Amino acid sequence: MDLELKDQVAIVTGAGQGIGKGIAFGLAAEGVDVVAVDINKDTAKETAKKIESLGRKALSLIADVSSESEVKEMVNVTIEKFGKVDILVNNAGISPRKPDKKRAFVVEIPGEEFDRVIAVNLKSVFNCSKHVAPFMIKRGYGNIVNISSAAMKITDLRNPAGAHYSASKAAISNLTMSLANELAQYNIRVNAIAPGGRIKTEMMKTSTAEAEAILLKATPLGRLGLPEDIANAVLFLVSHMSSFITGITLHVNGGGWMG
């Protein structure tokens, strides 16, 4: 089925690896031109090069999305290059662990680490949405997808993600609803996706084998997810197939959390 996304322009943050890279490729495969944003220059370029091999235009930009000034410049460069932004995917995020890959308890988390997680995971969504929205408003069209996490709901001790990560992801889902309410009048839809900790990415490598086994056992569909599973959910949410959906958090976790 044609998702009617051809020749749209998307910004994907954290596009250098894992879920972000999978989303960027998924969009490109549907005819979308992609701005691959990452703090790592080499991985961003690699993603952009792959997108160009798919026959789409691509631009790799280096930005610390927790910095409002860097995000503003990133958006301005995108507008200069493509003239518009149809899709924004706020995917960039970090989940620090202890050296042994286990969960850091609240009493063990340095204050500066807590601040950094909130800045990268949550403030980045604010920064990017704030500076992309005016261009979407001007055109009366746009889709924003924020990547939350099942950690917003699953915070027990089996989850290797710390309290700072879980709090940031819960806040993303709340911010999504606020943005959706404010931007709906401009024909801009805002939704979130909450992957489970069962997606095979570089971030999973920071977990222990024991934690991974627990996650797999607790997944009713009996397999780990892939970045493509999240990319497919993004494609649905930015396409005409979901034109009457805004302000939701879609859980994509193989049934590991239902509700």
N, C-alpha and C positions, 0 to 999 in steps of 0.2 A: 504494500500500500504506500502511495506517495504521501510523505509527511509534509510536503509543501514547504520545505526549509531551504531549497536551493537558492544560492546567492545571498543568504543571510550572513551576518557577521557576528561572531561570538568571541567574547573574552573568556578564557578559562584560566583561573589562577591555580597555582600548584600543578601546572600541566607537564612538568618535567618527568614525572614518574607516577606509578601506581594508578589510583582512581582518576586523577586529573588527566593523565596521559590517555587512559582508556576513553574518557569522555571526549577529549579533543579528537581522537581518531574516529569515534562514533559519529560526532557531528560532521566531520569532514566527509565521511562516507555517505552522508545524506546531502552533500552539496554545499555545506557551510564553509565559509572562509574563517580561519581561526587565528586569534592572537593568543599565543602560548606564553603565559606569564609564569615566571618562576624566579626564585632567588639564585638558582644555580644556572649560570650562563650556558654551560655545555649541554645540560639535559633539556633546557628550553629550546636550544638550537636543534637538537636531535629530534624533538617532537615536531618542530616546524618543518624540518627537512622531510620527515615522513609524510606529513600532511601534503606537502607540495608534490610528493611522489604519487599521491592519490588524485592529483589533478586540481587541487584547490589552492587558493592563495593562502599564505601563512606569514606570520610575523612573530618573531620571538623577542620578548621584552623582559629585561631583568628589573625586578622591583621587589622591595620589602613591603608587602601589602599591609603591614602594620603601621607604615608611615603614610600619613595622609598626603604629604607633599609628593612622595614618590608615586602614589596612586593617581593623584591629579595629573602628573606628568605622563604617566602610562596611558591614561584615558585620552589626554590631548593628542598624544602621538597616534593612538588608534584612530581618532577622528580625522586627523590629517591624512592618514594612509587610506582609510576606507570610507570616511564620510558619515559613518553611522555605527551604532551598536544595536543589534537586534536581541542578542542573547548575552546574559552575564551568568557565568557559573562560578560562584564563590566556593572554591574547593580547598584552598590552601589551609594547612593545619599541621600542628605538631602534637605529639603525645610522649613527653619525656618519661623515662623509666629509670629505675636504679641501675647501677652497673651490672647487677645480676639479672636484669631484664624484668624484675618483679615490680609490682605496684609500690609506689611511694605513698605512705600514709600521710595524712594532713600534717602531723607533727614533724614529718621528715622533709616536707617541701619547703625549699628556701623561698622567701618572699619574692625575690627577683624572678624565680622560675614561674611562680604563680602569675606574676604580672606579664611575663613573656607569653605564656600560654593564652591568656585572655587577649593579649594584643594581637597575636598571630591568628588565633582561631575566631575570635569574635569581633574585635575592632576592625579587622580586615574586611569583614562583611559590611560593616557600617561605612568604612572608607570607600570601598568600591561601589556600593549601592548609591551612596550620596553623590558621587561624581559621575556615575553613568546615568542615573535617573533623569537629570535635566535634558540630556540628549534624546532619551526615550520619550519624555514628556513632550518635547518639541514636535516629535513625529507622531505622537499618539499611538505608540505601539512599543511593546517590549516584553521580554520574559526574563525573570531572574530566578535562578535555582541556587539555593544555599545547601551545602553539604553539612548536615548535622551528624548524628550518630546514635546508635542504639544505647550508647553510654548515657544518654540523657534520661533513660528509663532504668537501665540495668546497672546498678551501682554497687552490687554486692561484692564480696571479696574474691569471687571467681574472676571478676573483671580486672585485667591488668592495668586498665586506664585509671589514673589518679583522679582525685576530686576536682582538681583544676580543669582537667580535660572534660570531665562529665558536666561540670558547671558551665563551661564555655559552650558546649554543644546544646545543652538545654536552653541557654540564652539565645542561641542562633534560631531555634524553632520559635521562640517568643518574638524575636525581632522580625522573623519572617511574617508573622501575623500582623505586626504593626505596619510593616512595609506594604503588605498586601492591601490592608485597609486604606492606607494613604494614597496608593498609586492606582487603585482600581478605576478611579474616575478618569484616568488617562489611558485606559485600555492596556495597562501594564499588569501582568500577572506575576505573583511572587510565591514560590513554593519551596519546600525543603525536602531533601531525601536523607533518611537516616540509615546508612549501611550498618549491618551488624559487625562485630569484631571477627567475622568469618570470611572477610574478603581477602584473597591472596594478593597482598601488596608488600612493598618494602617495609611498611609500618608493622606488618604482622611479624616480620623477622625480629622485631624488638621484643616480642613475647617469648616466653619459655615454651618448650615442646609440651610441657604439662598443661599449660594454659590453652594451647592450641587444641590439644586432645579433648579437653573439657568442652571447648566451644563446639567442636565437631560433634561430640556426643549429644550436645544439647540442641542440635540443629535437626528438626524433623525431616527436612528434605534430604538429609544424609550426605551432603557434600559442602565443601567450602565454596563461597561465591567468588566470582571473577570481576575484574574492573568492567568488563563488558556488561555484566548484569546491572551495574550502576549506570553505565552509559545508556543502556536501553531505557531505564527509568527516566533519565534526563531527556532523552529524545521524546518520550511520551509527554512529559510535562511542558516542553517548549513547542510542541506541535499543536495543530488544530484539533487533534484527538482529545485534548484536555481543555478545550476552550472555555468550559464552564467550571474550571477548578482553579481556585486560588486560596492561599493562606493555609495549605495543609502541610503536614510532614508525612511523607510516604516512607514506610518502613520496608526496607529491602534486606532481609536477613535470613532467608530460608526457613522462616517460622520460629526462629530462636526467641523472638518476643512477639506476642500477639496481643493486640488490644487497640 
